[in-house]
Amino acid sequence: MRVMSAGDGYKYLLRSVVTGDGDRSLSTPLTRYYAEAGNPPGRWLGTGIAQFAGGQITTGDEVSEEQLQLLIGMGRDPVTGDPLGHAYPVYSTPAERIEARVEALDPELGPASRAEAVAQIEDEERKRGTRKAVAGYDYTFSLPKSASVLWSVADAGTQALIADAHHAAIAEVIDFMEREVAATRVGMTGADGGAVAQVDTFGLAATTYDHYDSRSSDPHLHTHVVVSNKVKTVLDGRWRSLDGRPMHAATVALSELHEAIIADHLTRLLGISWEARERGRDRNPAWAITTVKCRVS
């Protein structure tokens, strides 16, 4: 899982995820797979999208760059452009903090003492780095290696069945996240006490992007699911940010859940069987399709 930063964070999606310059079907034969460039455009997913613009966006609708910029880049409704709660906070850079602290130094300091103080300030602020507001979470859900191999060499009908099973598994994972993982926090704490409560939301707003190959250009069907950090609270109808702690904690479990669901779907659809295969020292075995003999990485 990769945390998406506000502001220009959506541009990462445009560069490395949202390469939606192709409109290939996932049942494209392998020969055409290597001949055509690009990936299909992103699609909307999650019950939270019903909260945008009075429900004008529905599951499966295509995601435009403008919508992505509004939601991930600016924290606004992707249709109307209205603010979704508070704007993303803007944090000062190390250079700005250094400048402010240096200006606040005692003007009576001698040259040596001042130089020492400036050096210490620069070291401290560079170590702190630049804090960025969280705009979303980029999860990647992949077919098991053996299933990707089968998908890449199968006939168009079988490819479509495998892709459908993959997408159905992702939808079930998002549904699980909405029930068991997604939450926001209300309240505050401070010197005078207070409390913070974790409360339910009206679901997640996510965009999905199918990719056909790995970084090494091997056939590898996988999908990026970008979950917006903006959620609407059931308690009072206000827009807030997701509680990031369970989003991080659930990363491995969500990946395992996806693989378990897709294995179940493919077993029912294709009548295949699975076996556990070793992946080397210090790694857990991975489930693979029995009849597909490939090295599981």
HURA-V323372 format. One record per residue. RES is the residue in one letter. PHI is phi in radians with two decimals (* if undefined). Layout:
# HURA-V323372
RES/PHI + RES/PHI
This chain:
# HURA-V323372
M/* + R/-2.05 + V/-1.43 + M/-1.64 + S/-1.56 + A/-1.27 + G/1.38 + D/-1.51 + G/-1.03 + Y/-1.15 + K/-1.18 + Y/-1.03 + L/-1.10 + L/-1.13 + R/-1.35 + S/-2.09 + V/-2.13 + V/-1.55 + T/-1.55 + G/-1.48 + D/-1.70 + G/-2.23 + D/-2.32 + R/-1.42 + S/-1.26 + L/-1.29 + S/-1.77 + T/-1.08 + P/-1.04 + L/-1.05 + T/-1.10 + R/-1.35 + Y/-0.96 + Y/-1.40 + A/-1.55 + E/-1.87 + A/-1.89 + G/1.60 + N/-2.17 + P/-1.17 + P/-1.16 + G/-1.24 + R/-2.28 + W/-1.42 + L/-2.64 + G/1.85 + T/-1.26 + G/-1.17 + I/-1.18 + A/-1.17 + Q/-1.47 + F/-1.51 + A/0.84 + G/1.12 + G/1.49 + Q/-1.27 + I/-1.76 + T/-2.19 + T/-0.98 + G/1.66 + D/-1.12 + E/-1.28 + V/-1.66 + S/-1.64 + E/-1.09 + E/-1.12 + Q/-1.13 + L/-1.12 + Q/-1.11 + L/-1.12 + L/-1.34 + I/-1.42 + G/-1.33 + M/-2.19 + G/1.22 + R/-2.08 + D/-1.02 + P/-1.20 + V/-1.84 + T/-1.56 + G/1.41 + D/-1.21 + P/-1.09 + L/-1.78 + G/1.33 + H/-1.20 + A/-1.16 + Y/-1.04 + P/-1.17 + V/-1.93 + Y/-1.81 + S/-1.23 + T/-1.46 + P/-0.97 + A/-1.09 + E/-1.18 + R/-1.19 + I/-1.07 + E/-1.04 + A/-1.14 + R/-1.25 + V/-1.15 + E/-1.12 + A/-1.51 + L/-1.14 + D/-1.07 + P/-1.13 + E/-1.48 + L/-1.10 + G/-1.30 + P/-0.97 + A/-1.19 + S/-1.14 + R/-1.15 + A/-1.08 + E/-1.14 + A/-1.15 + V/-1.11 + A/-1.09 + Q/-1.16 + I/-1.07 + E/-1.07 + D/-1.13 + E/-1.12 + E/-1.27 + R/-1.19 + K/-1.18 + R/-1.19 + G/1.25 + T/-1.92 + R/-1.45 + K/-2.23 + A/-1.19 + V/-1.50 + A/-1.82 + G/3.13 + Y/-2.29 + D/-1.79 + Y/-1.72 + T/-2.05 + F/-2.01 + S/-2.09 + L/-1.16 + P/-0.95 + K/-0.92 + S/-1.15 + A/-1.22 + S/-1.14 + V/-1.09 + L/-1.07 + W/-1.04 + S/-1.22 + V/-1.94 + A/-1.36 + D/-1.23 + A/-1.03 + G/-1.12 + T/-1.20 + Q/-1.02 + A/-1.11 + L/-1.10 + I/-1.14 + A/-1.11 + D/-1.09 + A/-1.12 + H/-1.06 + H/-1.19 + A/-1.12 + A/-1.13 + I/-1.10 + A/-1.06 + E/-1.20 + V/-1.14 + I/-1.09 + D/-1.06 + F/-1.10 + M/-1.04 + E/-1.14 + R/-1.40 + E/-2.01 + V/-2.04 + A/-1.17 + A/-2.83 + T/-2.22 + R/-2.12 + V/-2.22 + G/1.70 + M/-2.76 + T/-2.16 + G/-2.96 + A/-1.10 + D/-1.61 + G/1.72 + G/1.92 + A/-2.69 + V/-2.13 + A/-2.03 + Q/-1.62 + V/-2.23 + D/-1.35 + T/-2.12 + F/-1.49 + G/1.71 + L/-1.76 + A/-1.91 + A/-2.30 + T/-2.13 + T/-2.09 + Y/-2.37 + D/-1.42 + H/-2.16 + Y/-1.82 + D/-2.47 + S/-1.52 + R/-1.10 + S/-1.62 + S/1.24 + D/-1.41 + P/-1.01 + H/-2.78 + L/-1.27 + H/-2.60 + T/-2.31 + H/-1.49 + V/-2.04 + V/-1.73 + V/-1.69 + S/-1.17 + N/-1.34 + K/-1.52 + V/-2.39 + K/-1.69 + T/-1.47 + V/-1.13 + L/-0.98 + D/-2.38 + G/1.32 + R/-1.56 + W/-1.49 + R/-2.42 + S/-1.73 + L/-1.09 + D/-1.28 + G/-1.27 + R/-1.07 + P/-1.19 + M/-1.12 + H/-1.25 + A/-1.11 + A/-1.56 + T/-0.95 + V/-1.15 + A/-1.07 + L/-1.16 + S/-1.12 + E/-1.13 + L/-1.10 + H/-1.03 + E/-1.15 + A/-1.17 + I/-1.16 + I/-1.19 + A/-1.10 + D/-1.13 + H/-1.07 + L/-1.18 + T/-1.10 + R/-1.23 + L/-1.31 + L/-1.97 + G/1.21 + I/-1.50 + S/-2.13 + W/-2.19 + E/-2.47 + A/-1.46 + R/-2.16 + E/-1.21 + R/-2.11 + G/1.81 + R/-1.09 + D/1.12 + R/-2.26 + N/-1.26 + P/-1.07 + A/-2.08 + W/-1.41 + A/-2.41 + I/-1.16 + T/-1.00 + T/-1.48 + V/-1.79 + K/-1.64 + C/-2.51 + R/-1.33 + V/-1.55 + S/-1.68
